[in-house]
């Protein structure tokens, strides 16, 4: 796109007064940078992404309440993580983190093991252990 066509719509994620950097073509056809306050197309995608994420968080809470999953998946999604990222932060293998999502396995975890998750989620071990999907 041309530098004069760089969108200046209000952005959802951008802080007041900040801008995003885009590459655009100047009047000579050379690539240059241009600042944008936002882009409506990007806002639509971000809004949809947040709706999907909120649905996943709600479903994870319902799964905890129904006893199908441990609170780990709920807090993982709430903190916008996936299994791989959570594994990296805790230092556990990814397959172990997924296994800890089983309620029967989760109940057997020691406070020391739960502390790793609590630290990542910035909550207490008690909050993690006592979350019931409400």
Steps between C-alpha positions, in 0.01 A plus 500: 500500500604855449613711792198728456270194526628374836183468710441736791200329662475482878685192621368267773833394644703814454542725803370854470755704309708204380525373144598192303774492241411383148700471181362689203607633163593865472436718194816357332387138547761441771417321824485727801336495840174665600324529835137394545256552785320178407330302228132400495575162338745421777242609761245256357747211515607590855137528615423157354812350656403637842146359464636155416747516789224602742289204383795267562553648848129458581507140376811425706325637810196283424727196457653565843154536652388172337813320620635433151816712536719649770525878548832501313340533156269780619784710641720418200238642261424791731869593475494456120730202493501164329634165621846556353544844650375385841744209485785740430406727789460216751795293383279191465481296182198589289353150540525536878322835500219346294489204741472741794178625339331173599316558830615169653864584422463865605371398846818299558741784417706628789491862611852533362383391156191721519717795603662500155158544341392756758813705437438499125133595544586756773254346745539304822511123523176518699327695223615241249393204713164651595385628161176318423404661168290781644 
